[in-house]
Amino acid sequence: MRCVIARFPFDLTKSGVLETMKGVKPEPVTGQSVIIGRRHYPVKQVGRVITRQDPRDFTAGEVLRSMAQLGFTCRTGPEPAAPAAPPAALSPLQRASAMLGAPLPA
């Protein structure tokens, strides 16, 4: 499949990506990732390995789009944690302020 990454066309196949990433140790994932085999790789690492380009030359979105088209599972990042519910002993105004991030009264 022809994919354009950093304005350069690449003819990528799923088996070709699997072969290229074989033996590559995944770096720690902090945001967007691609699952190749049973490993989670950072998007920029995958792009760097398969294109042999500097990660500053392409965006994570270009690589995510290409990997998704090839059938790989892509993750966009960890879900943000839900804010903790404020204590029920507060007035409605204090609860609303706490939900917006104001410090709770002592």
MARNU-904842 format. One record per atom (N, C-alpha, C): x, y, z; residue in one letter. Coordinates in steps of 0.2 Angstrom, whole numbers, plus 5000, padded with zeros to 4 digits. Layout:
BEGIN
XYZA/...
This chain:
BEGIN
500449945000M/500050005000M/500550065000M/500350114996R/500750174995R/500450225001R/500950245005C/500850285011C/501350345010C/501050405011V/501450465011V/501650485018V/502250495020I/502550515026I/503050565025I/502950625028A/503450675027A/503550695020A/503050695016R/503050715009R/503350665005R/503550605007F/503950555003F/503450495003F/503350464997P/502950404996P/503350344998P/502950295002F/503250235004F/502750175002F/503050124999D/502650064998D/502750015004D/502250025008L/502249985014L/501749925014L/501949865017T/501449815018T/501549795025T/500949755027K/500949735034K/501549685036K/501649645031S/502149595033S/502849625033S/502949675028G/503549715028G/503649755035G/503149785037V/503249825044V/503449775049V/503049715049L/503149665054L/503949645054L/504149625048E/504849605047E/505349665049E/505249725047T/505649775049T/505649785057T/505149785060M/505149795067M/505349735071M/505449675068K/505649615072K/506349635075K/506349615081G/507049625085G/507149695087G/506649745086V/506749815088V/506449815095V/506849835100K/506549845107K/506149905107K/505549905110P/505149955111P/505350005116P/505350075114E/505550125119E/504950135123E/504950165129P/504450175134P/503850215130P/503250195131V/502650235128V/502450285132V/502450345130T/502150395134T/501550435131T/501350415125G/500750445122G/500550395117G/500550415110Q/500250375105Q/500650315104Q/500350265102S/500750205101S/500350155095S/500750115093V/500550065088V/500749995091V/500249945090I/500349885092I/500549845086I/501249815086I/501449775081I/501649705084I/501349655082G/501449595085G/501149595092G/501449585097R/501149595104R/501549645108R/501849695104R/502249745107R/501949815106R/501949855111H/501749925110H/502349975108H/502350005103Y/502950045101Y/502650115100Y/503050165102P/502850235101P/502850255094P/502350295092V/502250305085V/502850335082V/503250375085K/503850405082K/504350355081K/504450305085Q/504950255084Q/504750215078Q/504150195077V/503950155072V/504150195065V/503950265065G/504050305059G/504850305058G/505250315063R/505950315062R/506250255059R/505950195062V/506250135059V/506050115052V/505350125051I/505150105044I/505350155038I/505450215040T/505550265035T/506350285035T/506650275040R/507450295041R/507450365041R/506950405043Q/507050475043Q/507050495051Q/507250555051D/507250595058D/506550605060D/506350585067P/505650595069P/505450665068P/505850715068R/505650785067R/505350795060R/505550755056D/505350765049D/504550745047D/504250705052F/503550685051F/503150695057F/502550685056T/502050695062T/501850625064T/501650625070A/501350555073A/500750545069A/500350595067G/499750575063G/499850545057G/500350565053E/500550525047E/500650455048E/501050435053V/501250365054V/500550335057V/500250365061L/499550325064L/499150315058L/499050365054R/498550345048R/498850295044R/499450295042S/499750235038S/499750175041S/499850165048M/499850105052M/499150075052M/498650125053A/497950105053A/497650075047A/497950105041Q/497750085035Q/498050015033Q/498549995036L/498849935035L/498549885040L/498149905045G/497749855049G/498049845056G/498549885058F/498849885065F/498349925069F/498349905076T/497949935081T/498349995083T/498050055083C/498450115085C/498050145092C/498450165096R/498150195102R/498350275102R/497950315104T/498050385104T/498350415111T/498350375116G/498650395122G/498250375128G/498450385134P/498150365140P/497550405141P/496950375144E/496350415145E/496550455151E/496250525151P/496350565157P/495950535163P/496250545169A/495950525175A/495350565176A/494750535178A/494150575180A/494350615187A/494050675187P/494250705194P/493850675199P/494150675205A/493850645211A/493250685213A/492750655215A/492050685217A/492250725224A/492050785225P/492150825231P/491750795237P/491950805243P/491550775248P/490850805248P/490350765251A/489650785251A/489450845256A/489950855261A/489750905266A/489850975264A/490050985258L/490151055256L/489451085253L/489451145253S/488851185250S/488951175242S/488351185239P/488351175232P/488851225228P/488951285231L/489451325228L/490151305229L/490351275235Q/490951245236Q/491151185232Q/490551145231R/490651085227R/490851105220R/490451155217A/490551175210A/491251205210A/491451245215S/492151275214S/492651215214S/492551165218A/493051105219A/493051075212A/492551065209M/492551025202M/492851065197M/492951135198L/493351175193L/494051185195L/494251155201G/494951145202G/495151195208G/494651225211A/494851275217A/494951225223A/495451245227P/495651205233P/495051205238P/494951145241L/494451135246L/494551175252L/494051205256P/494151235262P/494451185267P/494851215272A/495151175277A/494651155283A/
